[in-house]
Amino acid sequence: MRLVCLLFLLAALTVNAAGCLAVAVGAGAAGTVAYLAGDLDTEEPYPIDQTYAAARKAANELGLKIIEGETGKDALSACVIARDAGDKRVAIRLKAITSNATKLSIRVGTFGDDTKAHLIYNTIRENLRAVAEEPARSPEPTAASSQSATG
């Protein structure tokens, strides 16, 4: 009887653990977006500086409260730590893969929240696309430079 109960418990745990594994294929140049064990992981074809700026902007746009003492970046990695309205911790972690590619990992709460993680990811992607689509702007003449040209 103990063996049957143990096998039943093991089977139940196996079925529940399988629900934590979901893989989705993202569209576009980013390639594959994987949601595995509570983390949404992907690679973005943008430098870490642009991805970090897009992540901070996304957090602000979504009304997340950025915790500045835990948020920061260097040349190789970065993280944006925030809290949502329900006081769940949101961690957006970045790692430079090359000078023009960044690994992005998003986790919402202790066990992850697939829906919120995808919303955050989609907002980051929109911000990255907006920066990539901006035409190269030529610097506007300043008052000092226009005066020196005329006088």
C-alpha atoms as a printed R data frame, in Angstrom:
    type eleno elety resid chain resno      x      y       z
1   ATOM     1    CA   MET     A     1  0.000  0.000   0.000
2   ATOM     2    CA   ARG     A     2  2.867  2.395   0.800
3   ATOM     3    CA   LEU     A     3  4.430  1.650  -2.552
4   ATOM     4    CA   VAL     A     4  1.191  2.437  -4.376
5   ATOM     5    CA   CYS     A     5  0.836  5.737  -2.470
6   ATOM     6    CA   LEU     A     6  4.466  6.615  -3.186
7   ATOM     7    CA   LEU     A     7  4.056  5.871  -6.900
8   ATOM     8    CA   PHE     A     8  0.863  7.927  -7.018
9   ATOM     9    CA   LEU     A     9  2.600 10.852  -5.328
10  ATOM    10    CA   LEU     A    10  5.582 10.597  -7.684
11  ATOM    11    CA   ALA     A    11  3.279 10.519 -10.732
12  ATOM    12    CA   ALA     A    12  1.371 13.573  -9.475
13  ATOM    13    CA   LEU     A    13  4.594 15.523  -8.961
14  ATOM    14    CA   THR     A    14  5.818 14.580 -12.424
15  ATOM    15    CA   VAL     A    15  2.611 15.805 -14.059
16  ATOM    16    CA   ASN     A    16  2.702 19.085 -12.118
17  ATOM    17    CA   ALA     A    17  6.363 19.693 -12.966
18  ATOM    18    CA   ALA     A    18  5.644 19.232 -16.666
19  ATOM    19    CA   GLY     A    19  3.272 22.189 -16.484
20  ATOM    20    CA   CYS     A    20  6.198 24.466 -15.601
21  ATOM    21    CA   LEU     A    21  7.835 23.822 -18.942
22  ATOM    22    CA   ALA     A    22  6.523 25.750 -21.896
23  ATOM    23    CA   VAL     A    23  8.399 26.757 -24.998
24  ATOM    24    CA   ALA     A    24  7.149 29.315 -27.479
25  ATOM    25    CA   VAL     A    25  8.760 30.442 -30.691
26  ATOM    26    CA   GLY     A    26  8.972 34.206 -31.041
27  ATOM    27    CA   ALA     A    27  8.607 35.977 -34.336
28  ATOM    28    CA   GLY     A    28 11.244 38.185 -35.866
29  ATOM    29    CA   ALA     A    29 14.998 38.349 -35.631
30  ATOM    30    CA   ALA     A    30 15.089 37.609 -31.930
31  ATOM    31    CA   GLY     A    31 14.662 33.898 -32.585
32  ATOM    32    CA   THR     A    32 13.385 31.645 -29.858
33  ATOM    33    CA   VAL     A    33 11.635 32.780 -26.716
34  ATOM    34    CA   ALA     A    34 11.582 30.084 -24.050
35  ATOM    35    CA   TYR     A    35  9.568 30.093 -20.842
36  ATOM    36    CA   LEU     A    36 11.238 27.536 -18.633
37  ATOM    37    CA   ALA     A    37 10.811 27.015 -14.881
38  ATOM    38    CA   GLY     A    38  9.471 30.530 -14.324
39  ATOM    39    CA   ASP     A    39 11.987 32.439 -16.483
40  ATOM    40    CA   LEU     A    40 11.355 33.886 -19.923
41  ATOM    41    CA   ASP     A    41 14.678 33.683 -21.785
42  ATOM    42    CA   THR     A    42 15.580 35.054 -25.203
43  ATOM    43    CA   GLU     A    43 18.388 36.655 -27.178
44  ATOM    44    CA   GLU     A    44 17.999 40.093 -28.695
45  ATOM    45    CA   PRO     A    45 20.029 41.462 -31.640
46  ATOM    46    CA   TYR     A    46 20.763 44.733 -29.853
47  ATOM    47    CA   PRO     A    47 23.680 45.971 -27.718
48  ATOM    48    CA   ILE     A    48 23.330 45.716 -23.944
49  ATOM    49    CA   ASP     A    49 23.086 49.528 -23.564
50  ATOM    50    CA   GLN     A    50 20.035 49.734 -25.843
51  ATOM    51    CA   THR     A    51 18.418 46.672 -24.274
52  ATOM    52    CA   TYR     A    52 18.941 48.037 -20.760
53  ATOM    53    CA   ALA     A    53 17.408 51.396 -21.729
54  ATOM    54    CA   ALA     A    54 14.455 49.593 -23.345
55  ATOM    55    CA   ALA     A    55 13.972 47.434 -20.231
56  ATOM    56    CA   ARG     A    56 13.947 50.461 -17.906
57  ATOM    57    CA   LYS     A    57 11.535 52.272 -20.213
58  ATOM    58    CA   ALA     A    58  9.257 49.208 -20.345
59  ATOM    59    CA   ALA     A    59  9.202 48.969 -16.543
60  ATOM    60    CA   ASN     A    60  8.220 52.644 -16.305
61  ATOM    61    CA   GLU     A    61  5.572 52.310 -19.043
62  ATOM    62    CA   LEU     A    62  4.014 49.331 -17.244
63  ATOM    63    CA   GLY     A    63  3.906 51.167 -13.919
64  ATOM    64    CA   LEU     A    64  6.499 48.964 -12.221
65  ATOM    65    CA   LYS     A    65  8.422 50.572  -9.372
66  ATOM    66    CA   ILE     A    66 12.139 50.262 -10.149
67  ATOM    67    CA   ILE     A    67 14.307 49.544  -7.108
68  ATOM    68    CA   GLU     A    68 17.318 51.718  -7.900
69  ATOM    69    CA   GLY     A    69 19.579 50.160  -5.239
70  ATOM    70    CA   GLU     A    70 19.316 46.771  -6.967
71  ATOM    71    CA   THR     A    71 19.248 48.051 -10.557
72  ATOM    72    CA   GLY     A    72 22.355 48.803 -12.605
73  ATOM    73    CA   LYS     A    73 24.645 47.848 -15.453
74  ATOM    74    CA   ASP     A    74 28.200 47.496 -16.581
75  ATOM    75    CA   ALA     A    75 29.686 46.593 -19.962
76  ATOM    76    CA   LEU     A    76 28.923 42.869 -19.583
77  ATOM    77    CA   SER     A    77 25.673 42.600 -17.653
78  ATOM    78    CA   ALA     A    78 22.746 44.558 -16.292
79  ATOM    79    CA   CYS     A    79 19.601 44.092 -14.279
80  ATOM    80    CA   VAL     A    80 16.389 45.977 -13.671
81  ATOM    81    CA   ILE     A    81 14.722 44.976 -10.418
82  ATOM    82    CA   ALA     A    82 11.212 46.280  -9.801
83  ATOM    83    CA   ARG     A    83  7.971 45.612  -7.947
84  ATOM    84    CA   ASP     A    84  4.533 45.369  -9.508
85  ATOM    85    CA   ALA     A    85  1.275 46.624  -7.969
86  ATOM    86    CA   GLY     A    86  0.867 43.312  -6.134
87  ATOM    87    CA   ASP     A    87  4.383 43.724  -4.666
88  ATOM    88    CA   LYS     A    88  5.749 40.839  -6.755
89  ATOM    89    CA   ARG     A    89  9.442 41.121  -7.535
90  ATOM    90    CA   VAL     A    90 10.210 41.566 -11.228
91  ATOM    91    CA   ALA     A    91 13.762 40.762 -12.332
92  ATOM    92    CA   ILE     A    92 14.948 41.634 -15.835
93  ATOM    93    CA   ARG     A    93 18.499 40.350 -16.285
94  ATOM    94    CA   LEU     A    94 20.744 41.076 -19.266
95  ATOM    95    CA   LYS     A    95 24.052 39.598 -20.378
96  ATOM    96    CA   ALA     A    96 26.129 40.782 -23.314
97  ATOM    97    CA   ILE     A    97 26.682 37.952 -25.791
98  ATOM    98    CA   THR     A    98 28.509 40.079 -28.369
99  ATOM    99    CA   SER     A    99 28.753 43.816 -28.923
100 ATOM   100    CA   ASN     A   100 25.432 43.636 -30.805
101 ATOM   101    CA   ALA     A   101 23.542 40.843 -29.023
102 ATOM   102    CA   THR     A   102 22.141 40.512 -25.514
103 ATOM   103    CA   LYS     A   103 20.655 37.613 -23.559
104 ATOM   104    CA   LEU     A   104 17.452 38.707 -21.815
105 ATOM   105    CA   SER     A   105 15.839 36.873 -18.883
106 ATOM   106    CA   ILE     A   106 12.605 37.950 -17.168
107 ATOM   107    CA   ARG     A   107 11.162 36.498 -13.955
108 ATOM   108    CA   VAL     A   108  8.011 37.732 -12.218
109 ATOM   109    CA   GLY     A   109  7.496 36.606  -8.628
110 ATOM   110    CA   THR     A   110  9.015 33.596  -6.943
111 ATOM   111    CA   PHE     A   111  7.583 30.979  -9.291
112 ATOM   112    CA   GLY     A   112  7.248 33.071 -12.432
113 ATOM   113    CA   ASP     A   113  4.231 34.487 -14.247
114 ATOM   114    CA   ASP     A   114  4.185 33.631 -17.943
115 ATOM   115    CA   THR     A   115  1.551 36.232 -18.858
116 ATOM   116    CA   LYS     A   116  3.259 39.156 -17.123
117 ATOM   117    CA   ALA     A   117  6.710 38.088 -18.345
118 ATOM   118    CA   HIS     A   118  5.478 38.058 -21.959
119 ATOM   119    CA   LEU     A   119  3.839 41.473 -21.513
120 ATOM   120    CA   ILE     A   120  7.128 42.890 -20.187
121 ATOM   121    CA   TYR     A   121  9.064 41.208 -23.007
122 ATOM   122    CA   ASN     A   122  6.711 42.550 -25.692
123 ATOM   123    CA   THR     A   123  7.021 46.083 -24.273
124 ATOM   124    CA   ILE     A   124 10.828 45.811 -24.289
125 ATOM   125    CA   ARG     A   125 10.733 44.593 -27.914
126 ATOM   126    CA   GLU     A   126  8.499 47.526 -28.930
127 ATOM   127    CA   ASN     A   127 10.966 49.936 -27.323
128 ATOM   128    CA   LEU     A   128 13.911 48.270 -29.076
129 ATOM   129    CA   ARG     A   129 12.144 48.398 -32.450
130 ATOM   130    CA   ALA     A   130 11.295 52.077 -31.945
131 ATOM   131    CA   VAL     A   131 14.974 52.894 -31.347
132 ATOM   132    CA   ALA     A   132 16.066 50.821 -34.358
133 ATOM   133    CA   GLU     A   133 13.522 52.553 -36.624
134 ATOM   134    CA   GLU     A   134 14.557 56.091 -35.620
135 ATOM   135    CA   PRO     A   135 16.352 57.776 -38.502
136 ATOM   136    CA   ALA     A   136 19.856 58.945 -37.794
137 ATOM   137    CA   ARG     A   137 19.398 62.531 -36.683
138 ATOM   138    CA   SER     A   138 21.879 65.189 -37.575
139 ATOM   139    CA   PRO     A   139 22.708 67.479 -34.686
140 ATOM   140    CA   GLU     A   140 20.615 70.638 -34.642
141 ATOM   141    CA   PRO     A   141 22.589 73.863 -34.819
142 ATOM   142    CA   THR     A   142 22.951 75.592 -31.488
143 ATOM   143    CA   ALA     A   143 22.598 79.333 -30.971
144 ATOM   144    CA   ALA     A   144 26.373 79.685 -30.508
145 ATOM   145    CA   SER     A   145 27.229 77.841 -33.723
146 ATOM   146    CA   SER     A   146 24.695 79.807 -35.787
147 ATOM   147    CA   GLN     A   147 26.068 83.114 -34.411
148 ATOM   148    CA   SER     A   148 29.661 82.146 -35.221
149 ATOM   149    CA   ALA     A   149 28.609 81.246 -38.752
150 ATOM   150    CA   THR     A   150 27.004 84.657 -39.293
151 ATOM   151    CA   GLY     A   151 29.502 86.865 -37.447
